[in-house]
Amino acid sequence: MDARNGVQGCSISVSRLWVSLALGFVLVGCSDIQEQAPISHLTVQDDFAREVLERKEGANYCKPEGLIKDSCCDFKTVDDLNQEILPDLNKLLETPFFSHFKLNLHKTCPFWNANELCSKVDCKVSTLDRSEVPEPWLPDDPLGSINFEPIPFGSKKTERCTFTDKDFCVLEDEESLDGEYVNLLKNPERFTGYAGDSSAKVWRSIYEENCFGILNNLNGDNLFLNSDNTNNVCSEKRIFYRIVSGLHASISTHICDQYFNSTSGQWERNLECFVSRVGSFPDRLENMYFDYVILLRAITKVSRYLKNYSYCGSEPEQDKLIKKHLARISKTTRSCPDTFDEKALFQGDDAKSLKTQFKEHFRNITRVMDCIGCQKCRLWGKIQTGGVGTALKILFSYEEKSLNPKKNPNLFQKTEIVALLNTFGRLSESIAAVERFRELYQKRQSMEYTPGFKDKALEMFISTRDAIVKRSVAWADLLCERIPALKLYRQMLRSSFKPLGF
């Protein structure tokens, strides 16, 4: 037996085992590889998905086009405004005032027993200790009124509801002893792996129990409706559903835009994820744009209040920087007509009772956030439902002339203002992500039709496979040399596999 046959004999079983495992890993990785492949094989509402992802000649915006339903704005206007606003908005959200958020992450679920904690690393939130909190926000008490000690997840009883008649959400109590500061820049919203029954139960509770009975006939995992399902309900109830649906679509877009590829170990955009969750569905995409329009109108309406608000009184330079970016954003938002007419709602005979129901239902949704088992999802769920709730408060609880911080300085808590702008930032990123996915789609399509691309891909696969096999054989051979028991095992396996031609 020559040296080559010796290696083959010694490692015949072990090497083939590792080859099988290696091929298994390749096959497992195919799910991720497939997600990154050209998606010319789309099967779900193909035409609409392609219209979203493919540019029209001479245009730099996606379909659907025209007016966004229930608004005074069209898709192209939103895309153009967002492109102009986003740079200043990102700079604004990087400032300490808007990047540090105080909240209680440890309330128990008020609706069902939901204290299960997601154990995945990406589900965890890193909170700040006392030394990391900007000095202006530290309590006067030298011992501190903020609890900086780690608290077991879900161990705190739900505190008394904190809201007034004008509020559309249950507010985070800024004076709570259980509040913790979080640096949002260090805890970005992205894919965490949180899914399954716990996640589905949260969304089902939101849709089935708080959307005015619109979703009584839900089937399977489909938590979205087509526009035909909402045509027979009043405008207020339809708009409520659309706000929730748009927020859901926006969150799904964030997850797909910041998706963890387990094969490469990198955070990257997942085109298949976007297409299957949002891009193939006209209503989901339109509702996401609709939420942007709602937030845009609220920020425009409250712009004078924000202009005169004291952000960092003890740090004039920070205050000046914040107001500079806000002034640029406000200038852009005010350059176009109103995007939403809030005065058209709550005008009928049942306006008062309908408005009360609207508030109560959305407050319930903000409380459902305490039922989320993933800390990071809970964090961003609280921020974004709080931000939408603040926008609704601006639109439906105040006349524009009353939004003056000098005459009415206590209309909004700091957490409301921070949540409002961060939620607008999240929606802004979602709109921008549609363009990024469109570019990725175009790139994949061009690669698919590049001459020789498939041959190069096959060559790369064969090269990778051969490298895996070579390493497996060498490693198995080393084991055989160092572990005497394997030599006897080798002989037994050789005898067993020889009739099969191995």
Buried (B, 14 or more C-beta within 10 A) or exposed (E): EEEEEEBBBBBBBBBBBBBEEBEEEBEEBEEBBEBBBBBEEBEEBBEBBBBBBBBEEEEEBBBBBEEBBBBBBBBBBBBBBBBBBBEBBBBBBEBBBBBBBBBBBBBBBBBEEBEEBBEEEBBBBEBBEEEEBBEEBBEEEEEEEBBBEEBEBBEBEBEEEBBEEEBBBBBBBBEBEBBBBBBBEEBEBBBBBBEEEBBEBBBBBBBBBBBBEBBEEBEEEEBBBEEEBBEEBBBBBBBBBBBBBBBBBBBBBBBBBBBBBEBEEEBBBBBBBBBBBBBBBBBBBBBBBBBBBBBBBBBBBBBBBBEEBEBBEEBEEBBEBBBEBBBBBBEBBEEBEBBBEBEEBBEEEEEEEBBEBBBEBBBBBBBBBBBBBBBBBBBBBBBBBBBBBBBBBBBBBBEEEEBEBEEEEEBBBBBBBBBBBBBBBBBBBBBBBBBBBBEBBEEBBEBEEEEEEEEEEEEEEEEEBEEBBEEBBEEBBEBBEEEEEBEEBBEEBBEEEEEEEE
